[in-house]
Amino acid sequence: MNYLKPIILLCLTLLLSCNSETALDDKPNDLISEEKMIDVLIDVHITESALSLKNFNRDSSLKLFVYYQEDIFKEHQISEKQFQESYDYYAKHSKQFDHMYEVIIDSLKVKEATGKLK
């Protein structure tokens, strides 16, 4: 009878920890479109790259990045919360997220080849 308690507890834990598929499909109300999200992420990655080329210490780089990130959000007329919720949504949909990053990488390569990186 002692062995039955841990088995029941394990089964209940597994049952309660299973996430339903519908939770993944819950889109945020203000989800950023895929195209706009790609544009925002391109700007974010260009900014990260530019800051990494400077010889700033980690704390300074992070503070500068937050400043530039705010500018990116203003430029694209989105909020930080909207960006984070949209990013989390797309990250949970791996095929869509992978496709987005293929476009981002291609766009960055084209910008680099044509000398149009900011």
SERO-4910 file (N, C-alpha, C, O; in steps of 0.05 Angstrom, whole numbers):
BEGIN
 pado doro    nc1    nc2    nc3   cac1   cac2   cac3    cc1    cc2    cc3    oc1    oc2    oc3
  Met    A     16    -24      0      0      0      0     17     25      0      9     46    -10
  Asn    A     41     24     11     59     47     12     68     55    -16     73     79    -21
  Tyr    A     71     36    -34     80     43    -61     58     56    -78     65     69    -98
  Leu    A     34     53    -70     11     64    -85     10     95    -83      2    109   -102
  Lys    A     16    105    -59     15    134    -55     34    150    -74     25    169    -86
  Pro    A     60    142    -76     77    157    -95     69    154   -124     72    173   -139
  Ile    A     57    132   -131     48    128   -159     25    147   -165     24    160   -186
  Ile    A      6    149   -146    -17    166   -150     -8    196   -150    -17    212   -167
  Leu    A     11    202   -133     21    229   -132     36    236   -158     33    259   -169
  Leu    A     51    218   -169     65    222   -194     45    226   -217     48    244   -234
  Cys    A     24    209   -218      4    211   -239    -10    238   -237    -15    251   -258
  Leu    A    -17    247   -213    -31    273   -210    -12    296   -219    -21    315   -231
  Thr    A     13    294   -211     32    314   -219     35    316   -249     35    338   -261
  Leu    A     37    293   -262     39    293   -291     14    303   -304     16    318   -324
  Leu    A     -8    296   -294    -34    305   -305    -37    335   -303    -46    349   -321
  Leu    A    -30    346   -280    -33    375   -275    -12    391   -290    -16    414   -296
  Ser    A     11    379   -294     33    394   -307     30    395   -338     44    411   -351
  Cys    A     13    378   -349      9    378   -378     -5    404   -386    -26    411   -375
  Asn    A      7    418   -405     -5    442   -416    -23    435   -439    -16    418   -456
  Ser    A    -45    447   -440    -63    442   -463    -53    457   -487    -40    478   -485
  Glu    A    -59    446   -511    -50    459   -536    -63    486   -539    -52    503   -553
  Thr    A    -87    490   -528   -101    515   -532    -86    538   -519    -88    561   -528
  Ala    A    -71    533   -498    -55    554   -485    -34    565   -505    -28    589   -505
  Leu    A    -23    548   -522     -4    557   -542    -17    574   -563     -4    592   -575
  Asp    A    -42    570   -569    -56    583   -590    -68    610   -581    -79    625   -598
  Asp    A    -67    616   -556    -78    641   -546    -61    664   -555    -39    669   -545
  Lys    A    -71    679   -575    -56    702   -585    -61    726   -567    -83    730   -557
  Pro    A    -40    741   -562    -44    766   -547    -63    784   -562    -63    784   -587
  Asn    A    -78    800   -548    -97    818   -562    -83    838   -581    -94    845   -602
  Asp    A    -59    847   -573    -45    866   -589    -19    853   -602      2    865   -602
  Leu    A    -23    829   -612     -1    815   -625     11    831   -648     -4    841   -665
  Ile    A     37    834   -648     50    848   -670     50    830   -694     56    806   -692
  Ser    A     44    840   -718     43    824   -742     71    812   -747     91    823   -738
  Glu    A     72    790   -761     97    776   -766    116    794   -781    140    795   -775
  Glu    A    106    809   -801    123    827   -817    135    849   -799    159    855   -801
  Lys    A    119    861   -783    128    883   -765    148    872   -744    168    885   -738
  Met    A    142    848   -734    159    836   -714    187    831   -726    207    834   -713
  Ile    A    187    822   -751    213    817   -765    228    843   -767    252    844   -762
  Asp    A    215    865   -774    228    891   -776    239    900   -749    262    910   -748
  Val    A    224    896   -728    233    904   -701    257    887   -693    277    898   -683
  Leu    A    256    861   -698    278    843   -691    303    849   -707    326    847   -696
  Ile    A    300    857   -732    324    865   -747    337    889   -734    361    890   -731
  Asp    A    321    909   -726    332    933   -713    345    926   -686    366    936   -679
  Val    A    332    908   -671    343    899   -646    370    885   -650    389    891   -635
  His    A    372    868   -669    397    854   -674    419    872   -684    443    868   -678
  Ile    A    412    891   -701    432    910   -710    443    926   -687    467    931   -685
  Thr    A    425    935   -669    433    950   -646    451    933   -627    471    943   -618
  Glu    A    443    908   -622    460    891   -606    487    887   -618    507    888   -603
  Ser    A    488    884   -644    514    880   -657    531    905   -655    555    903   -650
  Ala    A    519    928   -660    534    953   -659    546    957   -631    569    966   -628
  Leu    A    530    951   -610    540    955   -583    561    934   -576    580    940   -561
  Ser    A    559    911   -587    579    890   -581    606    897   -593    627    888   -583
  Leu    A    606    913   -614    632    921   -627    646    942   -611    671    946   -615
  Lys    A    632    956   -594    645    977   -577    658    963   -553    651    940   -546
  Asn    A    677    976   -541    691    964   -518    679    974   -492    693    983   -474
  Phe    A    652    972   -490    639    979   -465    639    955   -446    640    932   -455
  Asn    A    638    961   -420    635    938   -402    606    929   -403    589    943   -414
  Arg    A    600    906   -393    574    894   -395    551    912   -385    531    914   -398
  Asp    A    555    924   -361    534    941   -350    528    965   -368    505    972   -372
  Ser    A    549    977   -378    545   1000   -396    530    992   -421    513   1006   -431
  Ser    A    538    969   -432    525    959   -457    495    954   -452    478    961   -469
  Leu    A    489    942   -429    461    937   -423    445    962   -420    422    964   -429
  Lys    A    456    982   -406    442   1008   -403    438   1022   -429    416   1032   -435
  Leu    A    458   1021   -446    455   1033   -473    435   1018   -490    419   1031   -504
  Phe    A    435    992   -488    416    976   -503    388    983   -495    370    985   -513
  Val    A    382    986   -470    355    992   -460    347   1019   -472    324   1023   -481
  Tyr    A    365   1038   -473    360   1065   -484    353   1062   -514    333   1073   -523
  Tyr    A    369   1048   -529    365   1044   -558    340   1027   -563    325   1032   -582
  Gln    A    334   1008   -546    311    991   -549    285   1008   -546    266   1004   -561
  Glu    A    285   1027   -528    263   1045   -525    258   1061   -551    235   1064   -559
  Asp    A    280   1070   -563    278   1084   -589    266   1066   -611    250   1075   -627
  Ile    A    275   1041   -611    265   1022   -631    235   1018   -627    220   1018   -647
  Phe    A    226   1015   -602    198   1012   -597    182   1036   -605    160   1034   -617
  Lys    A    193   1060   -599    179   1085   -608    177   1087   -638    157   1094   -649
  Glu    A    199   1080   -651    200   1081   -681    179   1063   -693    167   1070   -713
  His    A    175   1040   -681    156   1021   -692    129   1023   -679    110   1008   -685
  Gln    A    126   1042   -661    100   1048   -647     89   1024   -633     66   1017   -636
  Ile    A    106   1012   -617     98    989   -600    108    994   -572    126   1010   -567
  Ser    A     96    979   -553    105    981   -525    124    957   -519    124    937   -534
  Glu    A    138    960   -498    156    938   -489    139    913   -483    147    890   -489
  Lys    A    117    917   -469     99    895   -462     88    881   -487     88    856   -489
  Gln    A     80    897   -507     70    886   -532     92    870   -546     87    848   -556
  Phe    A    116    880   -546    138    866   -558    143    840   -544    146    819   -557
  Gln    A    144    840   -517    151    816   -502    129    795   -505    135    771   -509
  Glu    A    104    803   -504     82    784   -508     82    772   -536     77    748   -540
  Ser    A     88    788   -556     89    779   -583    113    760   -587    110    739   -600
  Tyr    A    135    768   -576    160    751   -578    154    724   -565    161    703   -577
  Asp    A    142    724   -542    136    699   -528    117    681   -544    121    657   -546
  Tyr    A     97    694   -556     78    680   -573     92    666   -596     89    642   -601
  Tyr    A    108    682   -611    121    671   -635    142    649   -627    146    630   -641
  Ala    A    155    653   -604    175    634   -595    162    607   -588    175    586   -591
  Lys    A    137    607   -580    123    582   -574    114    568   -600    107    544   -599
  His    A    114    582   -622    107    570   -648    132    568   -664    138    585   -681
  Ser    A    147    546   -659    174    544   -669    177    545   -700    196    557   -710
  Lys    A    158    533   -714    160    534   -744    158    562   -754    173    571   -771
  Gln    A    139    577   -743    135    605   -751    159    622   -743    168    639   -758
  Phe    A    169    617   -719    191    632   -708    217    626   -724    232    644   -730
  Asp    A    221    601   -732    244    594   -748    242    608   -775    263    618   -785
  His    A    219    608   -787    215    622   -813    222    652   -810    235    663   -827
  Met    A    212    664   -788    217    692   -784    247    697   -782    257    716   -793
  Tyr    A    262    680   -768    290    684   -765    305    678   -791    327    689   -795
  Glu    A    295    661   -808    307    658   -835    306    684   -850    325    692   -863
  Val    A    283    697   -849    279    723   -862    297    744   -849    310    760   -864
  Ile    A    299    744   -823    316    764   -809    345    760   -817    359    779   -824
  Ile    A    355    735   -817    383    730   -824    388    738   -853    408    750   -859
  Asp    A    369    731   -871    373    739   -900    374    769   -902    390    780   -917
  Ser    A    356    783   -888    355    812   -890    381    825   -879    391    844   -891
  Leu    A    391    814   -857    416    824   -846    440    819   -866    457    836   -868
  Lys    A    440    796   -879    461    790   -898    460    810   -922    480    819   -931
  Val    A    436    816   -931    433    835   -953    442    863   -945    456    876   -960
  Lys    A    434    871   -921    442    897   -911    472    899   -908    484    919   -915
  Glu    A    484    877   -899    513    877   -896    527    878   -923    547    892   -927
  Ala    A    517    863   -942    529    862   -969    527    888   -983    544    896   -999
  Thr    A    505    903   -979    501    928   -992    511    952   -976    509    975   -985
  Gly    A    522    946   -953    532    968   -936    511    985   -923    516   1008   -917
  Lys    A    487    974   -919    465    990   -908    460    984   -879    438    990   -869
  Leu    A    479    972   -865    475    968   -836    479    995   -823    497   1010   -830
  Lys    A    461   1001   -804    462   1027   -790    487   1029   -773    491   1049   -760
***
